[in-house]
């Protein structure tokens, strides 16, 4: 059992700062090493952390090999996640890697296989699993409130301004991050698998770019519509549109005994069942609720990082005690869905997932 954990953050942008804040709130955990491609960004985070023990490294390899870290969080751009991940495993570190964990299935498969063979704990940062409504929904589903799952649908109109892309322009590019599929729909694919317990078998899709003329930028893969068949005959529908208009993110799961509707990004869940006279808003457990003034995104990172750290301390390499914690295999499955969606759109035909 690990009693005190030293954490290194590789990549100190938006996600890296979120990881650092999540580690910083946990007892017996300290962020001690930082690296970013632009050193000044890492130095800025070091100042925010306010600890004399934080070292800023010029090379990520030096941080992994000589930083004295027990845990490495990788929050770089997707094209620079595989190499630090594999290096950190070789150095005997526990590793949390942001999603999408790579830029393609071959690379993701190497990472997932390495994680399977590792003697340390690994996880992939599908943090929206830990939003209050999704934690409430998974408990309702596991307790049988919906019966057998029949259908899952997500819809996301993402009102994202130019600043989201101008600071890290790789987010909008299909060649290095899968664009809107990697930065957006990957979360919905993971939530569908997480909540239904089903795997994607095949899909048909249309994926196109979006040009936001008000801010003069192009998001590759910024519009996507997918119809999917999951295991056990479950059907799925997934939509994404980066927009200058309304911001909307909702999810519906239908079972043979009822349905769950999540009408916002993760704080409300409404159940309708044969024995409900009216739709019922399910109570969110105290442990899952947002605190006063809390940021929803940071809340999800806080909960995921806490689960990851507990898995490290429990030596729970297979996530047997921490079942919600996303694995590298979950990351690989999502990469396979994205690859099938791109292939289906290009070839204008049904694509098998994982083929």
C-alpha positions as CSV (number, residue, x, y, z in Angstrom):
1,X,0.0,0.0,0.0
2,X,1.3,3.4,-1.0
3,X,1.1,5.9,1.9
4,X,2.5,9.0,0.2
5,X,2.3,9.6,-3.6
6,X,4.5,12.0,-5.6
7,X,2.8,13.0,-8.9
8,X,4.3,14.2,-12.1
9,X,2.1,16.1,-14.7
10,X,3.2,15.7,-18.3
11,X,1.3,18.5,-20.2
12,X,0.2,21.5,-18.1
13,X,-2.6,23.0,-20.2
14,X,-6.3,23.0,-19.4
15,X,-6.5,19.3,-18.6
16,X,-3.1,19.2,-16.8
17,X,-4.2,22.0,-14.5
18,X,-7.4,20.2,-13.8
19,X,-5.5,17.0,-12.9
20,X,-3.1,19.0,-10.7
21,X,-6.0,20.6,-8.8
22,X,-7.6,17.2,-8.3
23,X,-4.5,15.6,-6.9
24,X,-3.8,18.7,-4.7
25,X,-7.0,18.2,-2.7
26,X,-6.2,14.7,-1.6
27,X,-4.3,13.9,1.6
28,X,-0.9,12.2,1.2
29,X,-0.6,13.3,-2.4
30,X,1.7,16.0,-3.8
31,X,2.4,17.2,-7.3
32,X,6.2,17.4,-7.4
33,X,7.1,17.4,-11.1
34,X,5.8,19.3,-14.2
35,X,6.6,19.4,-17.9
36,X,5.1,21.2,-20.8
37,X,6.2,21.8,-24.4
38,X,6.1,25.5,-23.6
39,X,8.1,25.7,-20.3
40,X,6.5,29.0,-19.2
41,X,3.2,27.2,-19.0
42,X,4.6,24.7,-16.6
43,X,6.3,27.4,-14.6
44,X,3.0,29.2,-14.3
45,X,1.3,26.1,-12.9
46,X,4.2,25.6,-10.5
47,X,3.5,29.1,-9.1
48,X,-0.2,28.3,-8.7
49,X,0.6,25.1,-6.8
50,X,2.6,27.2,-4.3
51,X,4.9,24.4,-3.3
52,X,8.7,24.6,-3.0
53,X,8.9,20.9,-3.9
54,X,7.7,21.3,-7.4
55,X,10.3,20.8,-10.1
56,X,9.9,21.9,-13.7
57,X,11.6,19.8,-16.3
58,X,12.9,20.7,-19.8
59,X,12.1,17.2,-21.2
60,X,9.3,14.9,-20.4
61,X,11.7,11.9,-20.6
62,X,13.8,13.5,-17.8
63,X,10.6,14.0,-15.6
64,X,9.6,10.3,-16.1
65,X,13.1,8.9,-15.5
66,X,14.5,11.3,-12.9
67,X,11.5,13.0,-11.3
68,X,11.1,10.5,-8.5
69,X,7.3,10.2,-9.3
70,X,5.1,7.4,-8.1
71,X,2.2,8.6,-10.4
72,X,2.3,10.2,-13.8
73,X,-0.6,12.1,-15.3
74,X,-0.4,12.6,-19.1
75,X,-2.4,15.5,-20.4
76,X,-0.4,16.4,-23.5
77,X,-2.0,16.7,-27.0
78,X,-3.1,13.2,-28.3
79,X,-0.1,12.7,-30.6
80,X,2.2,12.9,-27.5
81,X,0.5,10.6,-25.1
82,X,1.6,7.1,-26.2
83,X,5.4,7.6,-25.8
84,X,5.2,9.1,-22.2
85,X,2.7,6.5,-21.2
86,X,4.9,3.6,-22.3
87,X,8.0,5.2,-20.8
88,X,6.2,5.8,-17.5
89,X,5.1,2.1,-17.3
90,X,8.7,1.0,-18.0
91,X,9.8,3.2,-15.1
92,X,7.3,1.5,-12.8
93,X,4.9,4.4,-12.4
94,X,1.1,4.3,-12.1
95,X,-0.3,6.2,-15.1
96,X,-3.4,8.2,-15.8
97,X,-3.7,9.3,-19.4
98,X,-6.2,11.8,-20.9
99,X,-8.6,10.8,-23.7
100,X,-8.4,10.1,-26.5
101,X,-5.4,8.3,-25.4
102,X,-3.8,8.1,-28.9
103,X,-4.3,9.2,-32.5
104,X,-5.3,5.8,-33.9
105,X,-6.2,2.2,-33.1
106,X,-2.7,0.6,-33.7
107,X,-1.1,3.0,-31.1
108,X,-4.1,2.6,-28.7
109,X,-3.8,-1.2,-28.9
110,X,-0.1,-1.1,-28.0
111,X,-1.0,1.1,-25.0
112,X,-3.8,-1.2,-23.9
113,X,-1.7,-4.3,-24.2
114,X,1.1,-2.6,-22.2
115,X,-1.4,-1.6,-19.5
116,X,-2.7,-5.2,-19.3
117,X,0.8,-6.5,-18.7
118,X,1.8,-3.7,-16.3
119,X,2.5,-4.2,-12.6
120,X,1.1,-0.8,-11.8
121,X,-2.4,0.8,-12.0
122,X,-3.4,2.6,-15.2
123,X,-6.5,4.5,-16.2
124,X,-7.9,6.6,-19.0
125,X,-9.5,10.0,-18.2
126,X,-13.1,9.7,-19.3
127,X,-14.0,12.0,-16.5
128,X,-17.7,12.6,-17.4
129,X,-18.5,9.2,-16.0
130,X,-18.2,11.0,-12.6
131,X,-20.7,13.8,-13.3
132,X,-23.5,13.8,-10.7
133,X,-26.3,12.7,-13.1
134,X,-24.2,9.9,-14.7
135,X,-23.3,8.5,-11.3
136,X,-27.0,8.6,-10.3
137,X,-28.0,7.0,-13.6
138,X,-25.5,4.1,-13.3
139,X,-26.8,3.3,-9.8
140,X,-30.4,3.3,-11.1
141,X,-29.5,1.1,-14.0
142,X,-27.5,-1.4,-11.9
143,X,-30.4,-1.6,-9.4
144,X,-32.7,-2.7,-12.2
145,X,-34.9,0.4,-12.4
146,X,-35.0,0.3,-16.2
147,X,-35.0,-3.4,-16.8
148,X,-33.2,-4.6,-20.0
149,X,-31.6,-1.7,-21.9
150,X,-33.1,-1.3,-25.4
151,X,-31.9,2.1,-26.7
152,X,-29.4,4.9,-26.0
153,X,-29.2,8.4,-27.6
154,X,-27.0,11.4,-27.0
155,X,-27.2,14.8,-28.6
156,X,-24.6,17.5,-28.2
157,X,-24.7,21.0,-29.6
158,X,-21.3,22.4,-28.5
159,X,-21.1,26.1,-28.3
160,X,-17.3,26.4,-28.3
161,X,-15.6,29.7,-29.1
162,X,-12.4,30.2,-31.0
163,X,-10.3,30.5,-27.8
164,X,-10.9,26.8,-27.2
165,X,-9.0,26.0,-30.4
166,X,-6.6,29.0,-30.8
167,X,-4.7,28.0,-27.7
168,X,-4.5,24.3,-28.7
169,X,-5.3,24.2,-32.4
170,X,-4.7,20.4,-32.5
171,X,-8.2,20.0,-31.0
172,X,-9.8,20.9,-34.3
173,X,-7.7,18.6,-36.5
174,X,-8.6,15.1,-37.5
175,X,-5.0,14.0,-38.1
176,X,-3.7,14.6,-34.6
177,X,-6.8,14.4,-32.3
178,X,-9.7,13.1,-34.4
179,X,-11.2,16.6,-34.2
180,X,-14.7,16.8,-32.9
181,X,-14.9,13.0,-32.7
182,X,-12.0,12.8,-30.3
183,X,-12.5,16.0,-28.3
184,X,-16.3,15.6,-28.1
185,X,-18.1,12.4,-29.1
186,X,-15.5,10.1,-27.5
187,X,-17.1,11.0,-24.1
188,X,-20.6,10.1,-25.4
189,X,-19.3,6.8,-26.8
190,X,-17.8,6.0,-23.4
191,X,-20.9,7.1,-21.5
192,X,-23.0,4.8,-23.7
193,X,-20.7,1.8,-23.0
194,X,-20.5,2.7,-19.3
195,X,-24.2,3.1,-18.7
196,X,-25.5,0.3,-20.8
197,X,-22.8,-2.2,-20.3
198,X,-22.9,-3.0,-24.0
199,X,-20.3,-2.9,-26.7
200,X,-20.5,-1.3,-30.1
201,X,-20.8,-3.9,-32.9
202,X,-21.2,-1.7,-36.0
203,X,-22.4,1.7,-37.2
204,X,-23.1,4.0,-40.1
205,X,-22.1,7.6,-39.9
206,X,-21.7,11.0,-41.6
207,X,-18.8,13.2,-40.4
208,X,-18.2,16.6,-41.8
209,X,-16.3,19.8,-40.8
210,X,-17.9,22.9,-39.3
211,X,-16.9,26.4,-40.2
212,X,-17.8,29.0,-37.5
213,X,-17.8,32.2,-39.6
214,X,-18.2,34.6,-36.6
215,X,-14.8,33.5,-35.2
216,X,-13.3,32.4,-38.5
217,X,-12.2,28.8,-37.6
218,X,-12.8,25.4,-38.9
219,X,-13.4,22.3,-36.8
220,X,-12.7,19.1,-38.6
221,X,-15.3,16.4,-37.6
222,X,-17.3,19.2,-36.0
223,X,-20.6,17.7,-37.2
224,X,-21.3,14.0,-36.9
225,X,-24.3,11.7,-36.8
226,X,-24.0,8.0,-36.0
227,X,-26.5,5.2,-35.9
228,X,-25.1,2.2,-34.1
229,X,-25.9,-1.4,-33.1
230,X,-24.5,-2.4,-29.7
231,X,-24.4,-5.9,-28.2
232,X,-27.7,-7.7,-27.3
233,X,-29.5,-5.7,-30.0
234,X,-29.3,-2.4,-28.3
235,X,-29.6,0.5,-30.7
236,X,-27.8,3.9,-30.4
237,X,-27.9,7.3,-31.9
238,X,-25.2,9.9,-31.4
239,X,-25.1,13.5,-32.7
240,X,-22.5,16.3,-32.4
241,X,-22.5,19.8,-33.9
242,X,-20.1,22.5,-32.9
243,X,-22.2,25.6,-33.1
244,X,-22.2,29.4,-32.6
245,X,-25.7,29.0,-31.2
246,X,-27.4,27.1,-28.4
247,X,-25.3,24.9,-26.0
248,X,-27.0,21.6,-25.4
249,X,-25.9,18.2,-24.2
250,X,-28.4,15.5,-23.3
251,X,-28.8,11.8,-23.1
252,X,-31.7,9.3,-23.1
253,X,-31.6,5.6,-22.1
254,X,-34.6,3.4,-22.7
255,X,-35.2,0.0,-21.1
256,X,-38.1,-2.4,-21.2
257,X,-39.4,-1.1,-17.8
258,X,-38.6,2.6,-18.0
259,X,-36.3,5.4,-19.2
260,X,-33.8,7.8,-17.9
261,X,-33.4,11.3,-19.4
262,X,-30.4,13.6,-18.6
263,X,-31.3,17.0,-20.0
264,X,-28.1,18.9,-19.2
265,X,-24.3,18.2,-18.9
266,X,-24.6,16.0,-15.8
267,X,-26.6,17.4,-12.8
268,X,-30.2,16.3,-13.4
269,X,-31.6,12.8,-14.1
270,X,-35.3,12.2,-14.8
271,X,-36.9,8.7,-14.6
272,X,-40.1,7.7,-16.3
273,X,-41.4,4.1,-15.5
274,X,-44.6,2.2,-15.8
275,X,-45.3,2.6,-12.0
276,X,-44.5,6.4,-12.0
277,X,-47.6,8.6,-12.3
278,X,-45.4,11.4,-13.4
279,X,-41.7,11.7,-14.4
280,X,-39.5,11.5,-11.3
281,X,-36.3,13.6,-10.8
282,X,-34.0,11.2,-9.0
283,X,-32.1,12.3,-5.9
284,X,-28.4,12.7,-6.4
285,X,-26.4,11.1,-3.5
286,X,-24.6,13.5,-1.2
287,X,-21.2,12.1,-2.3
288,X,-22.0,12.8,-5.9
289,X,-23.3,16.3,-5.6
290,X,-21.6,19.5,-6.7
291,X,-20.4,21.6,-3.7
292,X,-21.4,25.3,-3.4
293,X,-19.8,27.2,-6.3
294,X,-18.1,24.1,-7.7
295,X,-17.2,23.8,-11.3
296,X,-18.7,20.8,-13.0
297,X,-15.7,19.9,-15.1
298,X,-13.3,20.1,-12.2
299,X,-15.8,18.1,-10.1
300,X,-15.5,15.2,-12.6
301,X,-11.7,15.3,-12.6
302,X,-11.7,15.5,-8.8
303,X,-13.8,12.3,-8.5
304,X,-11.9,10.4,-11.2
305,X,-8.5,11.3,-9.8
306,X,-9.7,10.3,-6.3
307,X,-10.9,7.0,-7.6
308,X,-7.5,6.5,-9.4
309,X,-5.5,7.3,-6.3
310,X,-7.6,4.9,-4.3
311,X,-7.0,2.2,-6.9
312,X,-3.3,2.9,-6.6
313,X,-3.4,2.5,-2.9
314,X,-5.4,-0.6,-3.1
315,X,-3.2,-2.1,-5.8
316,X,-6.3,-2.5,-7.9
317,X,-4.7,-3.0,-11.3
318,X,-7.8,-4.6,-12.8
319,X,-10.3,-2.1,-11.3
320,X,-12.1,-4.9,-9.5
321,X,-12.8,-2.6,-6.5
322,X,-13.1,0.6,-8.5
323,X,-15.4,-0.5,-11.3
324,X,-16.2,3.0,-12.6
325,X,-12.6,3.8,-13.2
326,X,-12.0,3.8,-17.0
327,X,-9.3,1.5,-18.2
328,X,-7.0,1.6,-21.2
329,X,-9.2,-1.0,-22.8
330,X,-12.0,1.5,-22.5
331,X,-9.8,3.9,-24.3
332,X,-9.0,1.4,-27.0
333,X,-12.8,0.6,-27.5
334,X,-13.4,4.3,-28.1
335,X,-10.6,4.6,-30.6
336,X,-12.1,1.7,-32.5
337,X,-15.5,3.4,-32.6
338,X,-14.0,6.6,-33.9
339,X,-12.0,4.7,-36.5
340,X,-15.2,2.9,-37.7
341,X,-17.1,6.2,-37.8
342,X,-14.5,7.8,-40.0
343,X,-14.4,4.7,-42.2
344,X,-18.1,4.6,-42.6
345,X,-18.4,8.2,-43.5
346,X,-15.6,8.0,-46.0
347,X,-16.9,4.8,-47.6
348,X,-20.6,5.7,-47.3
349,X,-21.4,2.3,-45.8
350,X,-21.9,0.2,-42.6
351,X,-18.7,-0.3,-40.7
352,X,-17.9,-3.1,-38.2
353,X,-16.3,-1.7,-35.0
354,X,-12.9,-3.3,-34.2
355,X,-12.5,-4.9,-37.6
